[in-house]
Amino acid sequence: MFKTTALTAVFALSAGAALAAPEAYTFDTSHSQVVFNYNHLGFSTTSGMFSGIEGTIQFDAENPAESSVEATFPVSSLMTGDKGRDEHFLSPDFFGSEAAAPTVTFASKSIEVTGEDTALITGDLTLNGVTKEVVLDTVLNQQGNHPMENKPWLGFDATTTLTRSDFNLGMFAPAVSDEVEVEISVEAMKAE
């Protein structure tokens, strides 16, 4: 009797899980950005930012490990606060001509839930025409109804460390740090 009841419960749970599909959310580009920091010759920590991030999150609130994310942004959105430095970063010394690799992309491959609101998202990052696997240490800041937009909204922060030379961006390393700290902040709205 117990085996039959247990099997029925397993089938019912499996059917329920199959019905609860992830929901699509699209990035709010005006509130999503990638900030990077690196050590400049030991004198300072210099920062820059990329914007114009577009993408989709397939969010499974019941089973976050089954969620996924894809994102892209243009290299031309680079801003460091100094026009000359921006132009140098977009020169052949670093990113080269914009036509060579005009976008940065990320596509998740797996998600390991590490806490109530935390996860490690592993995925492929394509930067400067090179694809490498990276892990984003991610926090779900908030999930709820946006007070001004009146629709479901998500907010995430994530961090990772990249090695510039892995992506053919290693000029002046190690004097200028080869390791770059990356901070990502994303808001996403439920897709229509």
C-alpha positions as CSV (number, residue, x, y, z in Angstrom):
1,M,0.0,0.0,0.0
2,F,2.8,2.4,0.9
3,K,4.7,1.7,-2.3
4,T,1.5,2.5,-4.4
5,T,0.9,5.7,-2.5
6,A,4.6,6.8,-2.7
7,L,4.6,6.1,-6.5
8,T,1.4,8.0,-6.9
9,A,2.9,11.0,-5.0
10,V,6.1,10.8,-7.2
11,F,4.1,10.8,-10.4
12,A,1.9,13.7,-9.1
13,L,5.0,15.7,-8.2
14,S,6.6,14.9,-11.5
15,A,3.5,16.0,-13.4
16,G,3.3,19.2,-11.3
17,A,6.9,20.0,-12.0
18,A,6.4,19.5,-15.7
19,L,3.5,22.0,-15.7
20,A,5.5,24.6,-13.8
21,A,7.6,26.0,-16.6
22,P,10.1,28.8,-16.2
23,E,8.8,32.3,-17.0
24,A,10.6,34.7,-19.4
25,Y,11.9,38.0,-18.2
26,T,13.7,40.5,-20.5
27,F,16.4,42.9,-19.3
28,D,15.6,46.5,-18.4
29,T,18.5,48.0,-20.3
30,S,18.3,51.3,-18.4
31,H,18.9,49.5,-15.1
32,S,21.5,46.9,-16.2
33,Q,25.2,47.4,-16.4
34,V,28.6,45.7,-16.2
35,V,31.3,47.5,-14.2
36,F,34.9,46.4,-14.3
37,N,37.8,47.4,-12.0
38,Y,41.6,46.8,-12.4
39,N,44.8,47.9,-10.8
40,H,46.6,50.6,-12.7
41,L,50.4,50.3,-12.2
42,G,49.9,49.9,-8.4
43,F,48.8,53.6,-8.2
44,S,45.0,53.3,-8.5
45,T,42.0,51.2,-9.1
46,T,40.5,52.2,-12.4
47,S,36.9,51.5,-13.4
48,G,34.9,51.3,-16.6
49,M,31.4,50.3,-17.5
50,F,29.5,48.6,-20.3
51,S,25.8,49.3,-20.9
52,G,23.1,48.5,-23.4
53,I,22.7,45.0,-22.0
54,E,19.9,43.0,-23.6
55,G,18.9,39.5,-22.8
56,T,16.4,37.1,-21.4
57,I,16.1,35.2,-18.2
58,Q,14.1,32.0,-18.1
59,F,13.3,32.1,-14.3
60,D,12.0,29.1,-12.5
61,A,11.0,30.3,-9.0
62,E,10.1,26.8,-7.9
63,N,13.4,25.3,-9.1
64,P,16.0,28.0,-9.6
65,A,18.6,25.5,-10.9
66,E,16.4,25.0,-14.0
67,S,16.5,28.7,-14.8
68,S,18.8,30.1,-17.5
69,V,20.1,33.5,-18.8
70,E,21.4,34.8,-22.1
71,A,22.8,38.3,-22.4
72,T,24.6,40.5,-25.0
73,F,25.9,44.1,-25.1
74,P,27.9,46.2,-27.5
75,V,31.6,46.8,-27.0
76,S,31.0,50.3,-28.2
77,S,29.0,51.1,-25.0
78,L,32.4,51.1,-23.1
79,M,32.8,54.1,-20.8
80,T,35.7,54.8,-18.5
81,G,35.3,58.5,-17.9
82,D,38.2,59.4,-20.1
83,K,37.7,59.8,-23.9
84,G,41.4,59.0,-24.7
85,R,41.3,55.8,-22.6
86,D,38.0,54.7,-24.2
87,E,39.5,55.2,-27.7
88,H,42.6,53.3,-26.7
89,F,40.5,50.4,-25.3
90,L,38.6,50.3,-28.6
91,S,41.9,50.3,-30.6
92,P,43.8,47.3,-32.0
93,D,45.8,47.2,-28.7
94,F,42.7,45.9,-26.9
95,F,39.3,45.3,-28.5
96,G,40.5,46.1,-32.0
97,S,38.1,47.4,-34.6
98,E,34.5,47.2,-33.5
99,A,33.6,45.1,-36.6
100,A,35.9,42.3,-35.5
101,A,34.0,41.4,-32.3
102,P,31.3,44.1,-31.8
103,T,29.4,42.3,-29.0
104,V,30.0,40.5,-25.8
105,T,27.7,37.5,-25.1
106,F,27.0,35.3,-22.1
107,A,24.9,32.1,-22.2
108,S,24.4,30.0,-19.0
109,K,25.0,26.3,-19.0
110,S,24.2,25.4,-15.4
111,I,23.1,26.9,-12.2
112,E,24.1,25.7,-8.7
113,V,21.9,27.1,-6.0
114,T,24.0,27.9,-3.0
115,G,21.5,29.6,-0.6
116,E,18.1,31.0,-0.3
117,D,18.9,33.9,-2.7
118,T,22.3,32.9,-4.1
119,A,23.6,30.8,-6.9
120,L,26.7,30.1,-9.0
121,I,25.8,30.5,-12.7
122,T,28.3,28.8,-15.0
123,G,28.2,29.8,-18.7
124,D,30.1,30.7,-21.8
125,L,31.4,34.3,-22.1
126,T,32.4,35.4,-25.6
127,L,34.5,38.5,-25.3
128,N,36.8,39.9,-28.0
129,G,36.0,36.9,-30.2
130,V,37.2,34.4,-27.5
131,T,34.8,32.1,-25.7
132,K,35.6,30.9,-22.2
133,E,33.6,29.4,-19.4
134,V,33.1,31.7,-16.4
135,V,31.2,31.4,-13.1
136,L,29.0,34.3,-11.9
137,D,28.6,34.5,-8.1
138,T,24.9,35.7,-8.1
139,V,22.5,37.2,-5.6
140,L,18.8,37.6,-6.3
141,N,18.2,41.0,-4.8
142,Q,14.5,41.1,-5.2
143,Q,11.6,39.4,-6.9
144,G,8.2,41.2,-6.9
145,N,5.9,43.7,-8.5
146,H,7.6,46.8,-9.8
147,P,5.9,49.8,-8.0
148,M,6.0,52.1,-11.1
149,E,5.7,49.6,-13.9
150,N,3.0,47.4,-12.1
151,K,4.4,44.1,-13.4
152,P,6.6,41.3,-12.1
153,W,10.3,42.3,-11.9
154,L,13.6,40.7,-10.9
155,G,16.8,42.2,-9.7
156,F,20.2,40.4,-9.6
157,D,23.8,41.3,-8.8
158,A,26.7,39.1,-9.8
159,T,30.5,39.1,-9.6
160,T,33.3,37.3,-11.3
161,T,37.0,37.8,-12.0
162,L,38.3,37.6,-15.6
163,T,41.9,37.3,-16.8
164,R,42.4,39.9,-19.6
165,S,45.0,37.8,-21.4
166,D,42.6,34.9,-21.7
167,F,40.6,37.2,-24.1
168,N,43.5,38.7,-26.0
169,L,43.3,41.9,-24.0
170,G,46.5,41.5,-22.0
171,M,48.5,44.5,-23.1
172,F,50.7,46.0,-20.3
173,A,50.1,43.0,-18.0
174,P,51.2,42.4,-15.3
175,A,52.0,46.1,-14.6
176,V,48.4,46.8,-15.3
177,S,46.6,43.9,-13.6
178,D,45.8,41.0,-15.8
179,E,42.9,40.2,-13.4
180,V,39.8,42.3,-13.7
181,E,37.0,42.4,-11.1
182,V,33.6,42.4,-12.8
183,E,30.4,43.5,-11.1
184,I,27.1,43.0,-12.9
185,S,23.7,44.5,-11.9
186,V,20.6,43.5,-13.8
187,E,16.9,44.3,-13.6
188,A,14.5,42.3,-15.7
189,M,10.8,42.6,-16.4
190,K,8.3,39.8,-17.1
191,A,8.0,39.4,-20.8
192,E,4.7,40.3,-22.5
